[in-house]
Amino acid sequence: MAENTQHSHRPPSVSDITDMLAQHGIAHTQQRNKIAQILFARPQHLSADQVLERVNSEGNIASKATVYNTLGLFARKGLIRELIVDSSKVFYDSSTHAHHHFYHVDTGELQDINAQDLVVQHLPDLPEGSELERIDIIVRLRAKAE
């Protein structure tokens, strides 16, 4: 399971979740609240399938489409970060502060890297009419060959 456990964290209450969704312009529904509760139970990196499994393992019923659409909405609204580690693996990061990631290819685990620990010294000139939104760096690791 790809999770981040570097930060201490208090799970948000139902009221906290409702307020968080409202602050990001997201309408409250029971399924969105449940998905948000799972995502924000602790800082972590989850795939859509992992979220779907957790939602439905707790006696709720959510379709795959509902989970994928909700995760997409949360990412577009800035509530979570979408991390595309390769063409077939997407994770959703409940921590939106500036940071980067180690991706362990062998295990599928993502691990946070503090933004201060990785310095980008030079960026090319940006195309005219554009501005930098953020830099996402994923450092891919694999076990050393014996």
N, C-alpha and C positions, 0 to 999 in steps of 0.2 A: 504494500500500500504506500502511496506517495504522500507522505505527510510531513509537516513542519512542526516540530515541537520545541523550537528554540525560545519562544516567548511565553511568559506566564500570562494567563488569560482567564477571565471570568465569562462563562457563557452568558449571552444576552437573554433577558427575559422576553416574554411574548410582547410586552409593552415596548421594550427596546427595539425589537424587530419591526413592529408596526411603525414606530417613529423613524427608524432607519430607512424603511421603504418609502415612507412619505417624504423624507428629506431628499431622496433621490428621484422623486416624481414617479414612483411606482405604486400602482393601485394595489391595495391589500386584498389578497385572496387566501383561503386556507392553505392551498397547495404552495403558493409563494412563501407564505410564512413558514411552512414546514421545511421547505428547501433552504430558506435562509437560516433557520435554526440549525440545520445540519451543517451548513457551510461555516457558520460562525460559532459553533460549539467550542472551537479552538482554532488557532492559526493552522491551516493545512492546505494541501494541494490535492484536489480530488478530480477524477475524470467524471464525465456525465454518467457513465455506467455505475460508478461507485456511488454517486448521489442517488441515482434511481434505486439501486439495491438498498441503500440505507433508508430511503423514504418508505419503500414498500416492506422492508423488514420490520418496521415499527407498526404494522397493521394498517397503514394508509395505502391508498391505491392511487398511483399517479402513472400516467402513460409515459412512454419514452419521449414522445413528442412534447408533452408538457414540461418535462424536466429539461430537455434540450432548449426549448423556446424560452423557458424561465432563465436558464443560465445565460443564454444569449442576451436577453433583456438586461439582466443584472450587469453583465460585462459592458454593454453599450451605455448604461447609465452610470458606470464608474463605481458600482458597489463592490465588484470583484474584478480581478485581472484574468484575462484569458491568456494562457501560455501554450503556444504551439511548439512542442518539442521536436516533432517531425510530422510528416504529412499524414500519419495515421494516429498520432497521440496528441490530445489536447487536454490540458489540466486547467482547473479553475482555482485561483489563489485567493483565499479570503483576506490576505494582507495586501493592501493597496499602497502602502508606503514605498518610497524609493528603495528598491533592492534588486538583486540579480539572483541567478540560480546555478547550482551544480545539478546536472542531470546524470544520474548513474545509469548508464545504458544497460548494464547487466541486470539491474534490479527494478528499473523503472522509477526509482525514488528521486524526488526533487528535494533539494536542500537550499535554504536561503543563504545568500552571500550579502553581507552588509554593503550598502552602496559605497561607503567610505573605504572599503577594502579593495575596490576595483576602480582604477582611475582611467578614464578615457582622455587622452591628451590632445587629440586633434580630430576634428570632424571636417569633412569636405564642406565647401560652400553649399548651402541649402539652395534648392531650386527657387527661382524668383516666385514670390507670392506664397511661400510656405514658411512654417515655423516649426521648431522642434517641439514635439509633444512629450516624448520621453525616450529613453534608451533602455532596451531590454536585452540583457546579455545572458545567454545560457551556455555554460561551460560543460561540455560533455566529457564524462569520465567512464573508464572501464577498468576492471580488475587487471592488474599486471599479469602478464604471462609468466608462468613459472619456468 
